[in-house]
Amino acid sequence: RKGSREFFLNGIYTYAEADGARSADVFLANVQYNRLLGERAFVSFGAGVLRDEIADVSYRFTPKLNLGYYLIKEDTMTLSFEVGPGYTFEEVGDVTDSYFTIVAAEKFVWKIGERMTFKQSVAANVSTSDSENYILLADALLDTDITENLAWRVAVNWTYDNAPAAARDKDDVTLSTGIAVKF
């Protein structure tokens, strides 16, 4: 964050096995640039990408343009809401598709202490041509700093895909712990 500009980049890769069988293999990345329009309002440009082998999502890429507002914007706590248009390109199962979407999100960050941070977010991606084609994402994580650039992370992620690949579940919950690299 610098002046009237904010830049956020995050990426997560999760891999797990249970009884010798792969139970998670997910790559998720998001990039977002916010331009503040005043003290609390902002316009943002960003994109998200997802690959989930277990859910049979070869790729899902969504560039977006949002308007947002910080309800809380303090040094130790932020709460923001944003909404706007996006466009999704995806291959789910063996079906390739692309469509306009409405993207909405809520994001909360609380720096609990000098070494601990709690983050939570909820996002929705809804097709403008088929309201039954939507994806909901929610996550919460707690980072405890080990060093300036490393943290021990405990996280829970929930994904609900109302139109999943054939023979796949609509929702998925992942509880994980690991090392997070922050820069």
N, C-alpha and C positions, 0 to 999 in steps of 0.2 A: 504494500500500500504506500502510495506516495502522492501527496496532494490530492488532486481530483481524480486520480487513476488508481484502480485496483486490478491486480492480476492474480488469478488462482489457477493452479495446475495440480491435479492429483491423479494418481494411478494406483490400482490395486490388482494384484494377481493372487488368486487363491487356488491352491491345489491340495486335495486330501484323498486319502485312501482309507477304506474300511474293509477289513478282512481280505485284503489283497485286491479289492475292486476300487476303481476310481470313483469317488463320490462327489468331488468338486474339481472343476477346471475352468476358472473364470478369469477373464481379463476385462477390467473396466477402467476407462480413463475419461477425464473431463478437463476442459480448459475453458476459462471464462475471463473476459476483460470487461470491467465496469468503468464507465465514465460518469462521475458524479455530476448531477445537474443542479446541485445545491448542497445543503447540509446532509440530507437523507435520501433524496430521490436519485435514481441512476438509470442509465440505459446500459444494457449488456449485450455483448456478442460472444457466442461460445459454441462449443460442440462437445458431444459425448460419443464415445464408442464402446461397444460391448461385444465380447466373444464369450460364449458359454457352451462348452462342448457337451455337458450333461443335458442342457435344455435344447440342444441341437440348433443353437443360434450361431451360424458361421460368422455373421457380422451384423451389427445394427449401428448405423452412423446417423446422428441427428445434429445438424447445425441449427442454431437458434438465435433469435433476436428478442430480447425481453426488456420490459420496463419493470423496475423494482423500487422498493422503498424499505428503508431501515426503520422499524418501529423502535428498536433500541440500537444505539451506536455509541458504545463507550469503549474505553481501553480494555476492560476485562470482560465485556459481554456485547454480543451483537445478535439481533434477531431481524431477519429480512424476509420479504415476500417478493416474488417476481412472477411475471406471466407474459407470454407473447407467442408469436408464431415460430414454427420450426418446420423442417422437412426431414423425413426419415427415409433412409435407404437401408434395406435389410435383406438377408437371406436366412430364412427360418425353415428348417427341414430342407427340402429341395426347392422351396418356393422363393423366388426373388421378387421383391415388391418395393415400391416407393410411394410416399403419400405425404400431404400436408398434415401438420399436427398443431395442436395447441399444447404448449409446454408451461407448466406451472410448478413452482417450488417454494418451500419454506426452509430456511437455514438458521440454525441457532449455534452459537459458539460461546462457551463460558470458560475463561481462564480462571480456574478455581484457586490456584496458588501459583507460586513461582515455577513449579515443576509439573503441574497437572492441568490438563485441558480436556473438557467435555465438548463433543460436537454431535449434533443431531440434525437430520434433514429428512424431508418428505418431498417427493417429486412425482408428477404425473405427466404422461405423454399420451394424448388422445388424438386419434385420427379424426380429421375434420369431415371426411366422407363416410366414415363408419364408426359411430360412437361405441359399438361393441368391440372395437379394436383399440384397447388401451393397455397401458403398462403403469403400474404403481411401484414406486421404490421408496423404502424407508431404511434409515440406518442410524445407529448411535455408536459412538466410540469414546473410549477414555484413553488418553495418552498420558503416560508418566515418563517424564524426561529422564534419560540415562545420561546423555551428554547434550550439548547444544543441538546436535543434528540427529541424534538417535533417541527413540522413545519406545517403551514397552506399550503395546496397544492391545486392548481388549475391545472387540467390536461385535455387533450383531447387525446383520443385513437381512432385509425381507424384500423379495421381489414377487409381484403378482402380475402375470401376463394373461390377460383375458382371452387371448387368441394364440395359445402356444403351438409349437410344432406337434404333429400327430403323435399320439401315445405319450405325451409329456404332461407333467403336472402343471397346473396353473400357478401354484405358488411355491416358493422356496425360501427357507430360513437358514442362514449360516451364522454360527457362532464361532469366532476365531480369536486367536491371540498370536502375537508375533512382534517382530521388530519393525518399526516404521522409520523411514529415513526422511528427515525434514530439511528443506533448504530454503 
